[in-house]
Amino acid sequence: MSYAFQAEGLVKRYGDFTALDGVDLAAEAGTVLGVLGPNGAGKTTTVRILATLLRPDAGRAIVGGCDVVAEAGRVRRLIGLTGQFASVDGELTGTENLALIGRLLDLRGNEIRARVKRLLADFDLTEAARRPVKTYSGGMRRRLDLAAGLMGRPAIVFLDEPTTGLDPAKREELWGVVRRLVADGTTVLLTTQYLDEADALADAITVIDHGRVIADGTPAELKRIVGGQSIVVRPADEADLDKCGAVLATVTGRRVDSPKRGVLSVPVGSDGDFTAVVGELDRVRIDVTELALQLPDLDDVFFKLTGHTAAEETEQEAIAA
C-alpha cells in the first residue's frame, strides 16, 4: 500500500526523558489521520519530526515519498504546517502576512492575490484584512495562521491542535476547511485533544499516550474496543454512588466503571437492561440528575485504554505545572 506519509519506530529523547518510544503511523493519500492524546503524549514531537523540524534518534519517516532526514528540502516543498501557537507578524496586516508567505513560496503576483482573497474569505477574515494583526483577537490570529499554512496549496498538511483557542462556531468552520482540503485530494494529519474533533474528521486514528501508540484504527474500529451501549448514571447525591453502583452491577451482571467524578457507567447487552435499571433505581429511591443509554464514543475508548479520560489527564498536567 502507498502512503502519503509513514513513520516507523520513531524515537526521540531529551536527556533522560523519552518523548517518543517507537511510534508507528501512516496515512493514505486524500485522508485525515487523527493523532489523539493528551498534552505531553508526544503528538507535537511526532509532527515536528514529520515536518523536518526535529531529527529522530531512531526510526524513520517518509513524507511524499521523501525521507525526512535525507531529503528534508524536498519534504518542505510538499507540506503545510500549522503549529499550536499563531506565528504571524503583528505589525503586518492580514493581507500582508499571507502575501509575504506567497512571495517566500515563489508564487506569482496574480496567484498570490487570488490565493490571499480566497483564504481570507474561507477563514472569515476579509473585513479585517487591512488591519494590523496586533489588533486581532486570539481566535482571529489563529485563523490567519491556519490560512498561512495553506498558501502554497500543499499536498500534505500537518495541523497541530489547530482549534485550540477557537470558539465552537469557529471550530465548526475549521472542520469545514479540513473537509474541503480532503475533498480536493490533500492529506491531513490532525493532532487534537478533542475527541469529538477526531470523531468528526478522521478517517483513521492513532492514539498516543506517554510517547507510545496504544491503539490505531478507524473511529468505528476503536469504538469496538469498548463494545456496545452503556448505561450512564449520575446520582443526585454522591453519597449514593456505591448504592447506585450495586444496582447497576446486580441488574446487568457487568463491571461498573466511573469515567469521571460522580458518574457511573456500565456496558449493557440489550435495551431491556436500561428499563430494569430505571425500575430498580426507583424502587430503592435513588434520585439521579443524569440517566442515559449511550453508544460508545472516543472518550470511552481513551478511558478503556488508559484508565483516565483525555480531559482528566490534561487537568492533572495543568495542576502539576
N, C-alpha and C positions, 0 to 999 in steps of 0.2 A: 504494500500500500504506500502511496506517495503522500507525504505530509507537507503542509505549508511551513511548519516548524516542528522540531522534535528535540527533546533533551533526554539524555540517558545518563543516569548515575551522577547527577550534579552534586558536587560537594564544595562548600565554602566555609572556611573557618576564619575567625577573628581571634587570634590568640588561643585561649582555652575554650572559647565559645564556638560551637558548631552551628552555623546559621542554616546550612543545608546539609542533609545527611543521606545522599543518594537519591535525589529527586528525578523521577521519570515523568515526562508528559509529552503530549503530541496533539496536533490539531490538523484535520483535513482542511483543504482549501475551501474558502467560502463558508466557514462555520464559525461559531463562537465557542471558545473554550473558556469556561469559568474556572478560575482558581480561587477556591474558597478556604477561608481560615481566619482566625482572629489576628489581632495585632501581634507582631513578633513571630508569626508562624513560618515566615520565610518567603512570603509572596513577592515582596518588593525585591529581595535579593535575586529571586528567580528571574524577574523581569529585567533587572539590570544586567544580568549575565546574557540573556537573550538579546538585549539591545546593545551589547558590546561595551557597556559601561563598567563591567567588572569581569575579571578573568576567573573561571572556576579553578579550584585547587585540584579537582579531579572530575572525570566525566567529560562529556562533550555535548554540544548543541549545534544544530543545523537549522538555519533560517533561510527560507527561499532557496534551498539547495546549497547554501554557503556556510562554511564553518565560521562560528562567531569569533574565534581567536585568529585563525589563519587568514580569513577573508573578511575582516571587520569592516573595511571600507565599502565593500560590495553590500554587506548586510545593511549598513546605514542608509544606502540609497534605496533600499526596498521597504523600509519600515517607517511608521509614525509612532511617536511615543508621547504619552501624557502621563506625567508623574502625579504624586499625591498632592503636590503643592503648586499653585499657579506660578509660572516663571516669566510672566510678561513684563514689559517695561512700563512703569507707572508714568513716566514723563511723556510717552508717546500716546497718540490716540489709538482707539481700537483698530481703525483702518491702517494706520501706520505700522502697528505691530504685525498685522497679517501681511502687509506689503513687504515689510522687511524680511520676513520668513520666505516669501516668494522669491525675493531677489537672491537670498542666500542659496535657494534651491535652483537658481539659474532659470527661473521661469521668465517668459516674455511678458512685456508690459500689458498687452491686451489680455493675456491669460491670467496675469496677476489680478487685474481689475475685475474680471469676471468671477474669478475664484473668491476674491475677498467679498464681493457683493453677495454671492451665494451663501458663503459661510456665515456672514453677519446675519442674513435672513434666517438661516437654519437655526441659529442659536439665539434668536430674538435680541439682537444687538444693533440693529440698523439705526434706531433712534439715538443710540449712544455712540455711534461710530466715530464722531468727530470730537468727542470729549476725551481729555486725558484719562488714561486708565486709572490714575491715582484717585479719581473721583468715583470709580466704580464700586459697587458693593462687592463683598467677598464672592457671592454667587456669580455675579457678572464676570469678575476676573477669572473665575473657574471656567466659565463657559468660553471665554475668549481663549484661554489656554488650550482647551479642547479643540477649538477651531484651528488654532495654530498648528496643532499636531496633524491636521488633515490637509494642510495647504498643498502638499506635494502629491495628493491622491495616492497614498502608499498602498501597496498590495497587502501589507500586513500591519496591523495596528495593535499596539500594546497600550491598554488603558489600565493604569494602576489606581484602583479605587476612585474612579472618575466622578462619582456622585457625592463624594464627601463634601459637606458644606452646602449642598443644594436642597431646596425645599422640595416637598413631594411632587408639586406640579412640574418643577424643572427636572427632577429625576425622570418623570414620565417623558418629557421632551427629549432628554438624552437617550432614553431607551429607543425612542423613535429614530434618532440619528443612527444608533448602532444597527437597528434593523435595516435601515436604508443602505448602510455600508455593506452589510452582508448580502442584501439583495443585488448589489452591484458587483459581487464577487470578492469583496475584501474578506480577509481572515482576521478575526479579532481574538486577542487574549484579554480577558477581563478579570482583574482581581477585585475581590469585594469581600466585605464582612456581612453584607446584606443578603440573607438567604433568599428573600423574595426576588431580589435582583437576579441572582444566579438562576433561579427557577424560571423567571420570565424570559431571559435572554439566551441562556447557554444551551447549545446542542449536546455538549458533554461537560462534565465537571470533574476536576481533580481537587480533592480535599487534602490540605496540608495542615499539619499540626506539629509544632516544635521541630520544624525542619524536615519532616518526613511525610511522604504520601501515605495517607491512611485509608484512602478509598478513591476509586475513579469509576466513571460510567456515565450514562445518560441520567437526567433527573429521575426518570421513571425507574431505572435500574437501582439507583441509590435509595429511592423510597422503599423498594422491596426489601432492603436491609431491615427496615422497621416492621414491615408486614402490612396488615390491613388497617381497618379502622380502629380508633381508640376512643374510649370514654374519658373526657376531661372534666374534672370536678374541682371547684374552689369552694370549700365550706365558708359560710359567713363568719364563723368563729374558728380561728386557727386551733383552738383547744380541741376541736372536733376532728382534727386531721387523722389521728390514729383510729378513731372510731369509724370515720368515713373510709379509710384505707381497708379496714377489716370488712366493711360491707362490699367494697369493690372486689376484694380477693375472694370472698365467700361466694358471691354471685357468679363471677366469671371463671374462677379457678385459675386465674393468671397472676403473675407477679406485678405488683403495683409500684410505679416509679413516681418520683417527684421532680419533674423537669425544671421547675422554678418554685420559689418560696410560696407556700400556701396553696399550691396546686398539686393535684394527684392525677395520674394518667395510667390507664390500663388498656392493653390491646383486647379486642373482642372478636369473636368469631361470627356473630350474627347480630342483626338489629334487635332481636329479642332480648339480648343481654342488656341493652340500654333501657328497655321498658322495665325489665326486672330490677335494675339498679334504681330507677326513679321510684318504683313502688317501695323498695326496701328503705331507701333514704327517707321517704315519707313516713313509713311505719315506725322507724326509730327516731323520728323527729330531728333530723339533721337539716338545718336550713343552709342553702347554698346561694352564692352570688353568680356562679358560673357552672353550667352543666351542658355539655355538648358532645355530640358524636362526630368525630373529626377524622378526615383522611390524613395520612402522614404528610408532613412537609419536610423541607430540608433541615429545619431546626431539630426536628425529631431525629433525623439521620445523624446530625452532628452530636446530639446528646447520646445516641446509641453508641457511636464510635468512640467518644471521648469521656463520657460521663458528666459533661457540662455543656451548656449552650454556648454559642459564639458570643452572645451578649454578656454572659456571666464571665467569660474569660477576659473580655475587654474591660469590664468593670474592675476585675481583680488587678489587671495590669495598671489601670489608671490609679487605683489606690496605692499600689506598690511604688508608682512613680512619684 
